[in-house]
Amino acid sequence: MFKHILANAGNINWMAIFALITFFLMFLITLFVVFGKRKSYIEKMSNLPLEDSISKQEEIN
């Protein structure tokens, strides 16, 4: 059935173009989100694992 649908679809280059455009749009959105984050937010997130272990050590001492 799937082969029949593809055979009747004619030229399927539009599927490849659509997939390529979708990939690049998602890639650009991801770049925008990642590079749009504030430096302070990224530093805070990178220190979260360290802060948890430091606070537990302070409670023990």
Backbone as XML, in Angstrom:
<?xml version="1.0"?>
<chain id="A" units="angstrom">
  <residue number="1" name="MET">
    <atom name="N" x="0.824" y="-1.191" z="0.000"/>
    <atom name="CA" x="0.000" y="0.000" z="0.000"/>
    <atom name="C" x="0.873" y="1.261" z="0.000"/>
  </residue>
  <residue number="2" name="PHE">
    <atom name="N" x="1.932" y="1.239" z="0.820"/>
    <atom name="CA" x="2.811" y="2.403" z="0.897"/>
    <atom name="C" x="3.500" y="2.651" z="-0.444"/>
  </residue>
  <residue number="3" name="LYS">
    <atom name="N" x="3.918" y="1.561" z="-1.101"/>
    <atom name="CA" x="4.554" y="1.703" z="-2.418"/>
    <atom name="C" x="3.578" y="2.286" z="-3.431"/>
  </residue>
  <residue number="4" name="HIS">
    <atom name="N" x="2.330" y="1.877" z="-3.334"/>
    <atom name="CA" x="1.307" y="2.385" z="-4.251"/>
    <atom name="C" x="1.109" y="3.894" z="-4.057"/>
  </residue>
  <residue number="5" name="ILE">
    <atom name="N" x="1.095" y="4.324" z="-2.814"/>
    <atom name="CA" x="0.921" y="5.757" z="-2.527"/>
    <atom name="C" x="2.107" y="6.550" z="-3.065"/>
  </residue>
  <residue number="6" name="LEU">
    <atom name="N" x="3.321" y="6.047" z="-2.839"/>
    <atom name="CA" x="4.510" y="6.748" z="-3.322"/>
    <atom name="C" x="4.595" y="6.749" z="-4.843"/>
  </residue>
  <residue number="7" name="ALA">
    <atom name="N" x="4.162" y="5.663" z="-5.468"/>
    <atom name="CA" x="4.203" y="5.598" z="-6.929"/>
    <atom name="C" x="3.233" y="6.606" z="-7.544"/>
  </residue>
  <residue number="8" name="ASN">
    <atom name="N" x="2.116" y="6.826" z="-6.896"/>
    <atom name="CA" x="1.125" y="7.762" z="-7.418"/>
    <atom name="C" x="1.418" y="9.210" z="-7.021"/>
  </residue>
  <residue number="9" name="ALA">
    <atom name="N" x="2.382" y="9.410" z="-6.159"/>
    <atom name="CA" x="2.695" y="10.766" z="-5.707"/>
    <atom name="C" x="3.476" y="11.550" z="-6.758"/>
  </residue>
  <residue number="10" name="GLY">
    <atom name="N" x="3.987" y="10.872" z="-7.739"/>
    <atom name="CA" x="4.749" y="11.567" z="-8.776"/>
    <atom name="C" x="6.174" y="11.822" z="-8.321"/>
  </residue>
  <residue number="11" name="ASN">
    <atom name="N" x="6.660" y="13.000" z="-8.589"/>
    <atom name="CA" x="8.021" y="13.370" z="-8.216"/>
    <atom name="C" x="8.070" y="13.622" z="-6.711"/>
  </residue>
  <residue number="12" name="ILE">
    <atom name="N" x="8.921" y="12.887" z="-6.021"/>
    <atom name="CA" x="8.941" y="12.941" z="-4.558"/>
    <atom name="C" x="10.058" y="13.851" z="-4.050"/>
  </residue>
  <residue number="13" name="ASN">
    <atom name="N" x="10.607" y="14.684" z="-4.880"/>
    <atom name="CA" x="11.660" y="15.594" z="-4.435"/>
    <atom name="C" x="11.163" y="16.568" z="-3.379"/>
  </residue>
  <residue number="14" name="TRP">
    <atom name="N" x="9.886" y="16.856" z="-3.365"/>
    <atom name="CA" x="9.351" y="17.788" z="-2.373"/>
    <atom name="C" x="9.487" y="17.228" z="-0.970"/>
  </residue>
  <residue number="15" name="MET">
    <atom name="N" x="9.471" y="15.882" z="-0.828"/>
    <atom name="CA" x="9.654" y="15.285" z="0.500"/>
    <atom name="C" x="11.071" y="15.544" z="1.013"/>
  </residue>
  <residue number="16" name="ALA">
    <atom name="N" x="12.051" y="15.401" z="0.149"/>
    <atom name="CA" x="13.439" y="15.641" z="0.541"/>
    <atom name="C" x="13.654" y="17.112" z="0.871"/>
  </residue>
  <residue number="17" name="ILE">
    <atom name="N" x="13.078" y="17.984" z="0.081"/>
    <atom name="CA" x="13.214" y="19.422" z="0.339"/>
    <atom name="C" x="12.534" y="19.791" z="1.650"/>
  </residue>
  <residue number="18" name="PHE">
    <atom name="N" x="11.354" y="19.239" z="1.893"/>
    <atom name="CA" x="10.642" y="19.511" z="3.138"/>
    <atom name="C" x="11.438" y="19.023" z="4.345"/>
  </residue>
  <residue number="19" name="ALA">
    <atom name="N" x="12.035" y="17.828" z="4.247"/>
    <atom name="CA" x="12.843" y="17.298" z="5.345"/>
    <atom name="C" x="14.069" y="18.174" z="5.595"/>
  </residue>
  <residue number="20" name="LEU">
    <atom name="N" x="14.704" y="18.630" z="4.540"/>
    <atom name="CA" x="15.884" y="19.486" z="4.677"/>
    <atom name="C" x="15.524" y="20.829" z="5.309"/>
  </residue>
  <residue number="21" name="ILE">
    <atom name="N" x="14.441" y="21.420" z="4.860"/>
    <atom name="CA" x="14.000" y="22.698" z="5.427"/>
    <atom name="C" x="13.629" y="22.533" z="6.896"/>
  </residue>
  <residue number="22" name="THR">
    <atom name="N" x="12.939" y="21.439" z="7.221"/>
    <atom name="CA" x="12.565" y="21.183" z="8.612"/>
    <atom name="C" x="13.801" y="21.022" z="9.486"/>
  </residue>
  <residue number="23" name="PHE">
    <atom name="N" x="14.795" y="20.284" z="9.009"/>
    <atom name="CA" x="16.025" y="20.096" z="9.771"/>
    <atom name="C" x="16.720" y="21.428" z="10.033"/>
  </residue>
  <residue number="24" name="PHE">
    <atom name="N" x="16.860" y="22.251" z="9.007"/>
    <atom name="CA" x="17.549" y="23.521" z="9.181"/>
    <atom name="C" x="16.770" y="24.470" z="10.086"/>
  </residue>
  <residue number="25" name="LEU">
    <atom name="N" x="15.454" y="24.451" z="10.002"/>
    <atom name="CA" x="14.663" y="25.293" z="10.903"/>
    <atom name="C" x="14.852" y="24.873" z="12.355"/>
  </residue>
  <residue number="26" name="MET">
    <atom name="N" x="14.811" y="23.582" z="12.616"/>
    <atom name="CA" x="15.009" y="23.099" z="13.986"/>
    <atom name="C" x="16.429" y="23.407" z="14.465"/>
  </residue>
  <residue number="27" name="PHE">
    <atom name="N" x="17.404" y="23.273" z="13.573"/>
    <atom name="CA" x="18.788" y="23.580" z="13.921"/>
    <atom name="C" x="18.942" y="25.058" z="14.273"/>
  </residue>
  <residue number="28" name="LEU">
    <atom name="N" x="18.342" y="25.934" z="13.480"/>
    <atom name="CA" x="18.436" y="27.370" z="13.743"/>
    <atom name="C" x="17.715" y="27.751" z="15.028"/>
  </residue>
  <residue number="29" name="ILE">
    <atom name="N" x="16.580" y="27.138" z="15.289"/>
    <atom name="CA" x="15.854" y="27.407" z="16.536"/>
    <atom name="C" x="16.686" y="26.967" z="17.728"/>
  </residue>
  <residue number="30" name="THR">
    <atom name="N" x="17.325" y="25.797" z="17.613"/>
    <atom name="CA" x="18.178" y="25.310" z="18.698"/>
    <atom name="C" x="19.354" y="26.250" z="18.935"/>
  </residue>
  <residue number="31" name="LEU">
    <atom name="N" x="19.994" y="26.703" z="17.878"/>
    <atom name="CA" x="21.097" y="27.652" z="18.030"/>
    <atom name="C" x="20.628" y="28.946" z="18.692"/>
  </residue>
  <residue number="32" name="PHE">
    <atom name="N" x="19.478" y="29.432" z="18.284"/>
    <atom name="CA" x="18.942" y="30.661" z="18.857"/>
    <atom name="C" x="18.667" y="30.495" z="20.352"/>
  </residue>
  <residue number="33" name="VAL">
    <atom name="N" x="18.103" y="29.364" z="20.737"/>
    <atom name="CA" x="17.794" y="29.125" z="22.150"/>
    <atom name="C" x="19.076" y="28.989" z="22.965"/>
  </residue>
  <residue number="34" name="VAL">
    <atom name="N" x="20.042" y="28.243" z="22.448"/>
    <atom name="CA" x="21.282" y="28.003" z="23.195"/>
    <atom name="C" x="22.091" y="29.288" z="23.344"/>
  </residue>
  <residue number="35" name="PHE">
    <atom name="N" x="22.275" y="30.016" z="22.258"/>
    <atom name="CA" x="23.083" y="31.227" z="22.334"/>
    <atom name="C" x="22.298" y="32.413" z="22.879"/>
  </residue>
  <residue number="36" name="GLY">
    <atom name="N" x="21.006" y="32.262" z="23.041"/>
    <atom name="CA" x="20.187" y="33.326" z="23.602"/>
    <atom name="C" x="20.134" y="33.306" z="25.120"/>
  </residue>
  <residue number="37" name="LYS">
    <atom name="N" x="20.654" y="32.246" z="25.729"/>
    <atom name="CA" x="20.646" y="32.158" z="27.191"/>
    <atom name="C" x="21.647" y="33.145" z="27.776"/>
  </residue>
  <residue number="38" name="ARG">
    <atom name="N" x="21.307" y="33.655" z="28.926"/>
    <atom name="CA" x="22.220" y="34.578" z="29.610"/>
    <atom name="C" x="23.402" y="33.810" z="30.183"/>
  </residue>
  <residue number="39" name="LYS">
    <atom name="N" x="24.516" y="34.491" z="30.263"/>
    <atom name="CA" x="25.735" y="33.875" z="30.787"/>
    <atom name="C" x="25.547" y="33.469" z="32.246"/>
  </residue>
  <residue number="40" name="SER">
    <atom name="N" x="24.834" y="34.277" z="33.013"/>
    <atom name="CA" x="24.616" y="33.956" z="34.423"/>
    <atom name="C" x="23.779" y="32.686" z="34.576"/>
  </residue>
  <residue number="41" name="TYR">
    <atom name="N" x="22.804" y="32.487" z="33.696"/>
    <atom name="CA" x="21.970" y="31.281" z="33.751"/>
    <atom name="C" x="22.809" y="30.038" z="33.464"/>
  </residue>
  <residue number="42" name="ILE">
    <atom name="N" x="23.686" y="30.128" z="32.476"/>
    <atom name="CA" x="24.528" y="28.983" z="32.123"/>
    <atom name="C" x="25.497" y="28.669" z="33.256"/>
  </residue>
  <residue number="43" name="GLU">
    <atom name="N" x="26.070" y="29.684" z="33.883"/>
    <atom name="CA" x="26.978" y="29.457" z="35.011"/>
    <atom name="C" x="26.239" y="28.846" z="36.190"/>
  </residue>
  <residue number="44" name="LYS">
    <atom name="N" x="25.028" y="29.310" z="36.444"/>
    <atom name="CA" x="24.227" y="28.760" z="37.541"/>
    <atom name="C" x="23.933" y="27.284" z="37.294"/>
  </residue>
  <residue number="45" name="MET">
    <atom name="N" x="23.536" y="26.942" z="36.080"/>
    <atom name="CA" x="23.222" y="25.552" z="35.753"/>
    <atom name="C" x="24.467" y="24.669" z="35.808"/>
  </residue>
  <residue number="46" name="SER">
    <atom name="N" x="25.615" y="25.199" z="35.416"/>
    <atom name="CA" x="26.835" y="24.393" z="35.439"/>
    <atom name="C" x="27.329" y="24.156" z="36.862"/>
  </residue>
  <residue number="47" name="ASN">
    <atom name="N" x="26.966" y="25.031" z="37.805"/>
    <atom name="CA" x="27.401" y="24.871" z="39.189"/>
    <atom name="C" x="26.410" y="24.101" z="40.053"/>
  </residue>
  <residue number="48" name="LEU">
    <atom name="N" x="25.261" y="23.746" z="39.525"/>
    <atom name="CA" x="24.262" y="23.049" z="40.331"/>
    <atom name="C" x="24.770" y="21.743" z="40.936"/>
  </residue>
  <residue number="49" name="PRO">
    <atom name="N" x="25.433" y="20.872" z="40.186"/>
    <atom name="CA" x="25.913" y="19.637" z="40.820"/>
    <atom name="C" x="26.926" y="19.915" z="41.927"/>
  </residue>
  <residue number="50" name="LEU">
    <atom name="N" x="27.735" y="20.923" z="41.768"/>
    <atom name="CA" x="28.740" y="21.242" z="42.778"/>
    <atom name="C" x="28.106" y="21.850" z="44.017"/>
  </residue>
  <residue number="51" name="GLU">
    <atom name="N" x="27.103" y="22.696" z="43.838"/>
    <atom name="CA" x="26.452" y="23.342" z="44.971"/>
    <atom name="C" x="25.764" y="22.326" z="45.864"/>
  </residue>
  <residue number="52" name="ASP">
    <atom name="N" x="25.169" y="21.296" z="45.292"/>
    <atom name="CA" x="24.473" y="20.296" z="46.083"/>
    <atom name="C" x="25.446" y="19.549" z="46.982"/>
  </residue>
  <residue number="53" name="SER">
    <atom name="N" x="26.588" y="19.138" z="46.447"/>
    <atom name="CA" x="27.554" y="18.398" z="47.252"/>
    <atom name="C" x="28.212" y="19.306" z="48.292"/>
  </residue>
  <residue number="54" name="ILE">
    <atom name="N" x="28.414" y="20.566" z="47.981"/>
    <atom name="CA" x="29.010" y="21.499" z="48.938"/>
    <atom name="C" x="28.055" y="21.740" z="50.097"/>
  </residue>
  <residue number="55" name="SER">
    <atom name="N" x="26.776" y="21.919" z="49.810"/>
    <atom name="CA" x="25.817" y="22.177" z="50.883"/>
    <atom name="C" x="25.665" y="20.966" z="51.785"/>
  </residue>
  <residue number="56" name="LYS">
    <atom name="N" x="25.741" y="19.753" z="51.255"/>
    <atom name="CA" x="25.648" y="18.551" z="52.085"/>
    <atom name="C" x="26.879" y="18.418" z="52.969"/>
  </residue>
  <residue number="57" name="GLN">
    <atom name="N" x="28.051" y="18.782" z="52.453"/>
    <atom name="CA" x="29.267" y="18.701" z="53.258"/>
    <atom name="C" x="29.229" y="19.721" z="54.386"/>
  </residue>
  <residue number="58" name="GLU">
    <atom name="N" x="28.664" y="20.894" z="54.141"/>
    <atom name="CA" x="28.562" y="21.910" z="55.180"/>
    <atom name="C" x="27.606" y="21.470" z="56.276"/>
  </residue>
  <residue number="59" name="GLU">
    <atom name="N" x="26.542" y="20.751" z="55.927"/>
    <atom name="CA" x="25.601" y="20.262" z="56.926"/>
    <atom name="C" x="26.244" y="19.213" z="57.817"/>
  </residue>
  <residue number="60" name="ILE">
    <atom name="N" x="27.125" y="18.387" z="57.251"/>
    <atom name="CA" x="27.791" y="17.338" z="58.023"/>
    <atom name="C" x="28.777" y="17.959" z="58.998"/>
  </residue>
  <residue number="61" name="ASN">
    <atom name="N" x="29.517" y="18.984" z="58.572"/>
    <atom name="CA" x="30.523" y="19.626" z="59.433"/>
    <atom name="C" x="29.821" y="20.510" z="60.368"/>
  </residue>
</chain>
